[in-house]
Amino acid sequence: MAIRATHELHKRRFSRNLGVGLALAAFIAVMFGLTVAKVSNTGPIQGFDHVVRPELVPADGTAAQ
Protein backbone atom coordinates (compact mmCIF):
# COMPACT_ATOMS: atom_id res chain seq x y z
CA MET A 1 0.00 0.00 0.00
CA ALA A 2 1.49 3.29 -1.08
CA ILE A 3 1.71 6.34 1.16
CA ARG A 4 -0.98 8.76 0.19
CA ALA A 5 -0.82 12.54 0.28
CA THR A 6 -2.08 14.15 3.47
CA HIS A 7 -5.72 14.97 3.55
CA GLU A 8 -7.12 18.40 4.38
CA LEU A 9 -8.34 16.95 7.67
CA HIS A 10 -4.76 16.19 8.69
CA LYS A 11 -3.76 19.80 8.09
CA ARG A 12 -6.59 21.03 10.33
CA ARG A 13 -5.67 18.54 13.05
CA PHE A 14 -2.03 19.58 12.89
CA SER A 15 -3.04 23.22 13.22
CA ARG A 16 -5.25 22.44 16.22
CA ASN A 17 -2.60 20.24 17.82
CA LEU A 18 0.01 22.94 17.32
CA GLY A 19 -2.25 25.47 19.03
CA VAL A 20 -2.89 23.16 21.98
CA GLY A 21 0.84 22.40 22.23
CA LEU A 22 1.73 26.09 22.24
CA ALA A 23 -0.93 26.80 24.88
CA LEU A 24 0.44 23.98 27.03
CA ALA A 25 4.00 25.26 26.62
CA ALA A 26 2.88 28.78 27.60
CA PHE A 27 1.10 27.42 30.68
CA ILE A 28 4.20 25.49 31.71
CA ALA A 29 6.37 28.58 31.20
CA VAL A 30 4.05 30.70 33.36
CA MET A 31 4.00 28.08 36.14
CA PHE A 32 7.79 27.77 36.01
CA GLY A 33 8.18 31.56 36.15
CA LEU A 34 5.84 31.86 39.13
CA THR A 35 7.67 29.05 40.91
CA VAL A 36 11.06 30.68 40.35
CA ALA A 37 9.74 34.05 41.52
CA LYS A 38 8.19 32.54 44.65
CA VAL A 39 11.29 30.56 45.58
CA SER A 40 13.72 33.41 44.92
CA ASN A 41 11.75 35.98 46.97
CA THR A 42 11.62 33.98 50.19
CA GLY A 43 14.10 34.02 53.03
CA PRO A 44 15.60 30.95 54.57
CA ILE A 45 13.16 28.08 54.36
CA GLN A 46 12.65 25.98 57.47
CA GLY A 47 10.70 22.78 57.64
CA PHE A 48 8.18 21.95 60.34
CA ASP A 49 10.11 19.48 62.47
CA HIS A 50 8.47 19.93 65.92
CA VAL A 51 11.31 21.85 67.51
CA VAL A 52 11.40 25.34 68.98
CA ARG A 53 12.76 27.92 66.58
CA PRO A 54 14.61 30.60 68.54
CA GLU A 55 13.68 33.37 66.11
CA LEU A 56 9.99 32.87 66.90
CA VAL A 57 10.34 33.04 70.69
CA PRO A 58 9.53 36.55 72.03
CA ALA A 59 12.50 38.58 73.26
CA ASP A 60 11.17 38.83 76.86
CA GLY A 61 11.29 35.03 77.22
CA THR A 62 7.57 34.40 77.64
CA ALA A 63 6.21 31.88 75.23
CA ALA A 64 2.53 32.01 74.30
CA GLN A 65 0.88 28.71 75.11
C-alpha beads as a LAMMPS data file, in Angstrom:
LAMMPS data file: protein, C-alpha beads

65 atoms
64 bonds

1 atom types
1 bond types

-500.0 500.0 xlo xhi
-500.0 500.0 ylo yhi
-500.0 500.0 zlo zhi

Masses

1 110.0

Atoms # bond

1 1 1 0.000 0.000 0.000
2 1 1 1.487 3.286 -1.076
3 1 1 1.715 6.337 1.165
4 1 1 -0.977 8.761 0.190
5 1 1 -0.816 12.537 0.282
6 1 1 -2.079 14.150 3.465
7 1 1 -5.723 14.973 3.553
8 1 1 -7.120 18.403 4.384
9 1 1 -8.344 16.954 7.669
10 1 1 -4.765 16.186 8.689
11 1 1 -3.756 19.797 8.093
12 1 1 -6.593 21.027 10.325
13 1 1 -5.673 18.541 13.046
14 1 1 -2.034 19.584 12.892
15 1 1 -3.041 23.222 13.215
16 1 1 -5.249 22.442 16.218
17 1 1 -2.602 20.241 17.817
18 1 1 0.011 22.941 17.315
19 1 1 -2.247 25.474 19.033
20 1 1 -2.890 23.156 21.978
21 1 1 0.836 22.400 22.230
22 1 1 1.733 26.090 22.244
23 1 1 -0.926 26.804 24.883
24 1 1 0.443 23.980 27.029
25 1 1 3.999 25.261 26.619
26 1 1 2.884 28.780 27.597
27 1 1 1.096 27.420 30.683
28 1 1 4.203 25.486 31.714
29 1 1 6.368 28.584 31.203
30 1 1 4.050 30.702 33.363
31 1 1 3.997 28.085 36.145
32 1 1 7.789 27.770 36.014
33 1 1 8.185 31.557 36.154
34 1 1 5.840 31.856 39.126
35 1 1 7.673 29.053 40.908
36 1 1 11.059 30.677 40.349
37 1 1 9.737 34.045 41.516
38 1 1 8.193 32.544 44.647
39 1 1 11.288 30.556 45.577
40 1 1 13.721 33.411 44.915
41 1 1 11.754 35.982 46.968
42 1 1 11.625 33.976 50.188
43 1 1 14.101 34.022 53.027
44 1 1 15.602 30.949 54.574
45 1 1 13.158 28.083 54.364
46 1 1 12.653 25.984 57.468
47 1 1 10.697 22.780 57.637
48 1 1 8.178 21.952 60.336
49 1 1 10.106 19.478 62.467
50 1 1 8.472 19.928 65.920
51 1 1 11.309 21.850 67.513
52 1 1 11.405 25.343 68.982
53 1 1 12.755 27.916 66.578
54 1 1 14.614 30.603 68.545
55 1 1 13.683 33.374 66.113
56 1 1 9.986 32.868 66.903
57 1 1 10.337 33.041 70.694
58 1 1 9.533 36.549 72.034
59 1 1 12.500 38.582 73.263
60 1 1 11.169 38.829 76.859
61 1 1 11.295 35.034 77.225
62 1 1 7.574 34.399 77.643
63 1 1 6.208 31.876 75.227
64 1 1 2.530 32.010 74.299
65 1 1 0.885 28.710 75.114

Bonds

1 1 1 2
2 1 2 3
3 1 3 4
4 1 4 5
5 1 5 6
6 1 6 7
7 1 7 8
8 1 8 9
9 1 9 10
10 1 10 11
11 1 11 12
12 1 12 13
13 1 13 14
14 1 14 15
15 1 15 16
16 1 16 17
17 1 17 18
18 1 18 19
19 1 19 20
20 1 20 21
21 1 21 22
22 1 22 23
23 1 23 24
24 1 24 25
25 1 25 26
26 1 26 27
27 1 27 28
28 1 28 29
29 1 29 30
30 1 30 31
31 1 31 32
32 1 32 33
33 1 33 34
34 1 34 35
35 1 35 36
36 1 36 37
37 1 37 38
38 1 38 39
39 1 39 40
40 1 40 41
41 1 41 42
42 1 42 43
43 1 43 44
44 1 44 45
45 1 45 46
46 1 46 47
47 1 47 48
48 1 48 49
49 1 49 50
50 1 50 51
51 1 51 52
52 1 52 53
53 1 53 54
54 1 54 55
55 1 55 56
56 1 56 57
57 1 57 58
58 1 58 59
59 1 59 60
60 1 60 61
61 1 61 62
62 1 62 63
63 1 63 64
64 1 64 65
